[in-house]
Every structure is written in C-alpha cells, then in structure tokens.
Amino acid sequence: MTSDYKLIYFNARGKAEHIRFIFAYAGVDYEDCRVPKEKWPETKKSMPFGMVPVLEYEGRTVGQSNAIARYLAKKFDLTGRDEWEALECDALVDTLSDLKQSKSQLYIYLHIF
C-alpha cells in the first residue's frame, strides 16, 4: 500500500508518537519509516538539520515534531471549532513539550548527583 505521507523516525515512541496518534485518530494511512540505529549516521545526512522526526508529503520534507503535529491537526480538522479551542490545543501541545523537557532535566539531574 502506498501513502501520501511518510513519517521518518527511530523505532521508538519519543518525539514522533503524538504524530502517529494524529494519523491514527484521523484514520489516515501513512508510511511509518523507522530508521535502525545502524543506519542513522548515513540517514542523518539527508534529514533537515540532521534531525528526526521528519514528514515527507507531496515531494516536500519538513522536520520539527510539534510543527508537523500542528500542520496535520489543521489538515485533518482536529484544531477545535473556533480560535479559542485552537488556542487550547496549542496550549496542551506546549504543556506536553514543557513536561517532556522537565522530565529530561530531572533525569539528567538524578544521574549526575
């Protein structure tokens, strides 16, 4: 089966999981391209800014997980019924990002001390 969308990330949940959730919730097929660790050094060279996740769509490629998620949410009409609900959606996405960052900082702190 061929799909219009290709999501490139590692074989992990991480920064791509909320993108996968959007595809699933919207019922949209996509190619879930999982890069094996041993192929990452070569694959990295072709990724925007040398990072993943990356979305390929209609011959175009873009990175940044939250930008991809916001784009897909808008495209699949998942951003709320009005501007206020869209704002609430953005606030939730940003809050999740803050929580992930806090968790990472706590993890680093606990392993240093």
C-alpha positions as a Markdown table, in Angstrom:
| # | Residue | x | y | z |
|---|---|---|---|---|
| 1 | Met | 0.0 | 0.0 | 0.0 |
| 2 | Thr | 1.3 | 3.4 | -0.9 |
| 3 | Ser | 0.5 | 6.5 | 1.1 |
| 4 | Asp | 0.8 | 10.3 | 0.5 |
| 5 | Tyr | 2.5 | 10.7 | 3.9 |
| 6 | Lys | 5.8 | 9.3 | 5.1 |
| 7 | Leu | 6.9 | 9.8 | 8.7 |
| 8 | Ile | 10.6 | 9.2 | 9.4 |
| 9 | Tyr | 11.8 | 8.5 | 13.0 |
| 10 | Phe | 13.6 | 5.8 | 15.0 |
| 11 | Asn | 11.9 | 2.6 | 16.1 |
| 12 | Ala | 10.7 | 4.3 | 19.3 |
| 13 | Arg | 7.8 | 6.4 | 20.5 |
| 14 | Gly | 9.6 | 9.6 | 21.5 |
| 15 | Lys | 9.1 | 12.8 | 19.5 |
| 16 | Ala | 7.1 | 11.1 | 16.8 |
| 17 | Glu | 4.4 | 9.4 | 18.9 |
| 18 | His | 1.9 | 12.3 | 19.0 |
| 19 | Ile | 2.2 | 12.5 | 15.2 |
| 20 | Arg | 1.4 | 8.8 | 15.0 |
| 21 | Phe | -1.6 | 9.4 | 17.3 |
| 22 | Ile | -2.9 | 12.1 | 15.0 |
| 23 | Phe | -2.7 | 9.8 | 11.9 |
| 24 | Ala | -4.4 | 7.1 | 13.9 |
| 25 | Tyr | -7.2 | 9.3 | 15.2 |
| 26 | Ala | -7.8 | 10.8 | 11.8 |
| 27 | Gly | -7.8 | 7.4 | 10.2 |
| 28 | Val | -5.2 | 8.5 | 7.7 |
| 29 | Asp | -2.8 | 6.0 | 6.2 |
| 30 | Tyr | 0.9 | 6.9 | 6.3 |
| 31 | Glu | 4.3 | 5.2 | 5.8 |
| 32 | Asp | 5.9 | 4.7 | 9.2 |
| 33 | Cys | 9.6 | 4.6 | 8.3 |
| 34 | Arg | 11.6 | 3.5 | 11.3 |
| 35 | Val | 15.3 | 4.1 | 10.9 |
| 36 | Pro | 17.5 | 1.4 | 12.5 |
| 37 | Lys | 20.3 | 2.7 | 14.8 |
| 38 | Glu | 23.0 | 1.3 | 12.5 |
| 39 | Lys | 21.6 | 3.3 | 9.5 |
| 40 | Trp | 21.2 | 6.6 | 11.3 |
| 41 | Pro | 24.7 | 8.0 | 10.6 |
| 42 | Glu | 24.0 | 7.8 | 6.9 |
| 43 | Thr | 20.3 | 8.7 | 7.0 |
| 44 | Lys | 21.1 | 11.8 | 9.2 |
| 45 | Lys | 22.9 | 13.4 | 6.3 |
| 46 | Ser | 19.7 | 13.7 | 4.3 |
| 47 | Met | 17.4 | 14.9 | 7.1 |
| 48 | Pro | 16.6 | 18.6 | 7.6 |
| 49 | Phe | 19.0 | 19.9 | 10.2 |
| 50 | Gly | 20.2 | 16.3 | 10.7 |
| 51 | Met | 17.3 | 15.5 | 13.0 |
| 52 | Val | 14.1 | 13.5 | 13.1 |
| 53 | Pro | 11.1 | 13.2 | 13.1 |
| 54 | Val | 10.6 | 14.3 | 9.5 |
| 55 | Leu | 7.4 | 14.3 | 7.5 |
| 56 | Glu | 7.5 | 13.8 | 3.7 |
| 57 | Tyr | 4.4 | 14.9 | 1.8 |
| 58 | Glu | 3.9 | 15.8 | -1.9 |
| 59 | Gly | 7.7 | 15.8 | -2.6 |
| 60 | Arg | 8.4 | 18.1 | 0.3 |
| 61 | Thr | 10.2 | 17.4 | 3.5 |
| 62 | Val | 9.9 | 19.1 | 6.9 |
| 63 | Gly | 11.2 | 18.5 | 10.4 |
| 64 | Gln | 10.2 | 19.6 | 13.9 |
| 65 | Ser | 7.7 | 17.3 | 15.7 |
| 66 | Asn | 5.3 | 20.0 | 17.0 |
| 67 | Ala | 5.2 | 21.8 | 13.7 |
| 68 | Ile | 4.4 | 18.6 | 12.0 |
| 69 | Ala | 1.7 | 17.8 | 14.6 |
| 70 | Arg | 0.1 | 21.2 | 14.3 |
| 71 | Tyr | 0.1 | 21.0 | 10.5 |
| 72 | Leu | -1.6 | 17.6 | 10.5 |
| 73 | Ala | -4.1 | 18.6 | 13.1 |
| 74 | Lys | -5.1 | 21.6 | 11.0 |
| 75 | Lys | -5.2 | 19.5 | 7.8 |
| 76 | Phe | -7.4 | 16.8 | 9.5 |
| 77 | Asp | -9.6 | 19.4 | 11.2 |
| 78 | Leu | -8.5 | 18.5 | 14.7 |
| 79 | Thr | -7.8 | 22.0 | 16.0 |
| 80 | Gly | -11.1 | 22.9 | 17.6 |
| 81 | Arg | -14.3 | 24.6 | 16.5 |
| 82 | Asp | -13.0 | 28.1 | 16.9 |
| 83 | Glu | -9.9 | 30.2 | 17.6 |
| 84 | Trp | -10.2 | 29.7 | 21.4 |
| 85 | Glu | -10.3 | 25.9 | 21.1 |
| 86 | Ala | -7.3 | 26.1 | 18.7 |
| 87 | Leu | -5.5 | 28.1 | 21.3 |
| 88 | Glu | -6.4 | 25.5 | 23.9 |
| 89 | Cys | -5.0 | 22.8 | 21.6 |
| 90 | Asp | -1.7 | 24.7 | 21.2 |
| 91 | Ala | -1.5 | 25.2 | 25.0 |
| 92 | Leu | -1.8 | 21.5 | 25.5 |
| 93 | Val | 0.9 | 20.7 | 23.0 |
| 94 | Asp | 3.2 | 23.3 | 24.5 |
| 95 | Thr | 2.5 | 22.0 | 28.0 |
| 96 | Leu | 3.4 | 18.4 | 26.9 |
| 97 | Ser | 6.6 | 19.8 | 25.5 |
| 98 | Asp | 7.4 | 21.5 | 28.8 |
| 99 | Leu | 6.7 | 18.3 | 30.7 |
| 100 | Lys | 9.0 | 16.3 | 28.5 |
| 101 | Gln | 11.7 | 18.9 | 28.9 |
| 102 | Ser | 11.3 | 18.9 | 32.7 |
| 103 | Lys | 11.4 | 15.1 | 32.8 |
| 104 | Ser | 14.6 | 15.1 | 30.8 |
| 105 | Gln | 16.2 | 17.7 | 33.1 |
| 106 | Leu | 15.1 | 15.7 | 36.1 |
| 107 | Tyr | 16.6 | 12.5 | 34.6 |
| 108 | Ile | 19.9 | 14.3 | 33.9 |
| 109 | Tyr | 20.0 | 15.8 | 37.4 |
| 110 | Leu | 19.3 | 12.4 | 39.1 |
| 111 | His | 22.0 | 10.7 | 37.2 |
| 112 | Ile | 24.6 | 13.4 | 37.8 |
| 113 | Phe | 24.1 | 13.7 | 41.6 |
